């Protein structure tokens, strides 16, 4: 599974994680352009990176986008990597142990995520 993040999806994710309340908070590095394309100001767990590669359609803003993936082997020129366990992800995201299966469709075997504290 690969999830593409851009400025709009990052804002929606921030609203979802904060309980659905939108605010005027500033998301830092929302289009992943800092430092020539990076996850600067974002925390990452598992396999996540900023890219400009031709693996995906053109980013919706600027030239970079974030990729959060559970398993990539590098065969398309992307960095190879894998996700982390459910327990590691729940700790990283500040979730109650065992809560992730209730969010989706069953048990979590591998997961990758990015986060940013928005106040």
C-alpha positions as CSV (number, residue, x, y, z in Angstrom):
1,X,0.0,0.0,0.0
2,X,1.3,3.5,-0.9
3,X,-0.3,6.7,0.3
4,X,0.6,10.0,-1.4
5,X,0.5,13.0,0.8
6,X,0.2,16.6,-0.3
7,X,-0.7,19.9,1.4
8,X,-4.5,19.2,1.2
9,X,-4.3,15.6,2.4
10,X,-1.9,16.6,5.2
11,X,-4.4,19.1,6.4
12,X,-7.2,16.6,6.3
13,X,-5.1,14.0,8.1
14,X,-4.3,16.6,10.8
15,X,-8.0,17.4,11.2
16,X,-8.8,13.6,11.4
17,X,-6.1,12.9,14.0
18,X,-7.1,16.0,16.1
19,X,-10.7,14.8,16.3
20,X,-12.1,16.6,13.2
21,X,-11.6,20.1,14.4
22,X,-10.1,22.4,11.8
23,X,-8.0,25.3,13.1
24,X,-5.7,28.1,11.8
25,X,-2.6,26.1,12.9
26,X,0.4,26.2,10.6
27,X,1.5,22.9,9.0
28,X,5.3,23.1,8.5
29,X,6.8,21.9,5.3
30,X,3.3,21.0,3.9
31,X,4.5,20.3,0.4
32,X,7.7,18.5,1.4
33,X,10.0,21.1,-0.3
34,X,12.2,21.9,2.6
35,X,15.9,21.1,2.0
36,X,15.3,20.3,-1.6
37,X,12.6,17.7,-0.8
38,X,12.4,16.1,2.6
39,X,10.2,15.2,5.6
40,X,11.7,18.1,7.6
41,X,9.2,19.0,10.4
42,X,7.5,15.6,10.0
43,X,8.1,12.5,12.2
44,X,8.3,9.2,10.3
45,X,7.8,5.6,11.3
46,X,8.4,2.7,8.9
47,X,9.1,3.6,5.3
48,X,8.4,7.2,4.4
49,X,10.2,9.6,2.1
50,X,9.8,12.7,-0.1
51,X,10.2,12.2,-3.8
52,X,10.1,13.8,-7.2
53,X,10.4,10.5,-9.1
54,X,8.2,9.6,-12.0
55,X,6.6,6.8,-10.0
56,X,3.6,8.9,-9.4
57,X,1.7,11.6,-11.2
58,X,3.0,15.1,-10.9
59,X,2.7,16.4,-7.3
60,X,-0.3,18.7,-6.7
61,X,1.9,21.5,-5.4
62,X,5.5,22.4,-6.2
63,X,7.8,19.5,-7.1
64,X,7.8,17.1,-4.1
65,X,5.4,14.8,-2.4
66,X,5.6,12.3,0.5
67,X,5.3,8.6,0.0
68,X,4.3,6.4,2.9
69,X,4.5,2.7,2.1
70,X,4.4,-0.6,3.8
71,X,6.7,-2.4,1.4
72,X,8.9,-1.2,-1.5
73,X,11.7,-3.2,-3.0
74,X,13.5,-0.4,-5.0
75,X,12.7,-2.0,-8.4
76,X,11.3,1.3,-9.7
77,X,14.1,3.5,-8.4
78,X,12.4,4.3,-5.1
79,X,14.2,3.8,-1.8
80,X,13.7,0.2,-0.6
81,X,12.1,-0.2,2.8
82,X,9.3,-1.8,4.8
83,X,6.8,-0.8,7.4
84,X,6.9,-1.4,11.1
85,X,4.8,-3.5,13.5
86,X,1.4,-2.5,14.8
87,X,2.8,-2.0,18.3
88,X,5.6,0.3,17.0
89,X,3.2,2.4,15.0
90,X,0.7,2.8,17.9
91,X,3.6,4.0,20.1
92,X,4.8,6.4,17.4
93,X,1.3,7.8,16.8
94,X,0.5,8.0,20.5
95,X,-2.4,5.6,20.2
96,X,-3.6,3.1,22.8
97,X,-2.0,-0.3,22.4
98,X,-4.2,-2.6,20.2
99,X,-6.4,0.2,18.8
100,X,-5.3,0.2,15.1
101,X,-7.3,-2.9,14.0
102,X,-10.5,-1.1,15.0
103,X,-9.7,1.7,12.6
104,X,-9.5,-0.4,9.4
105,X,-10.4,-3.8,8.4
106,X,-8.7,-6.3,10.7
107,X,-5.2,-6.9,12.0
108,X,-2.3,-4.7,11.1
109,X,0.8,-6.6,9.9
110,X,3.0,-3.7,8.6
111,X,2.4,0.0,8.7
112,X,4.2,3.2,7.9
113,X,3.2,6.7,9.0
114,X,4.2,10.3,9.2
115,X,3.0,12.8,11.7
116,X,3.4,16.4,12.7
117,X,2.2,18.1,15.9
118,X,-0.1,20.9,14.9
119,X,-1.1,23.4,17.6
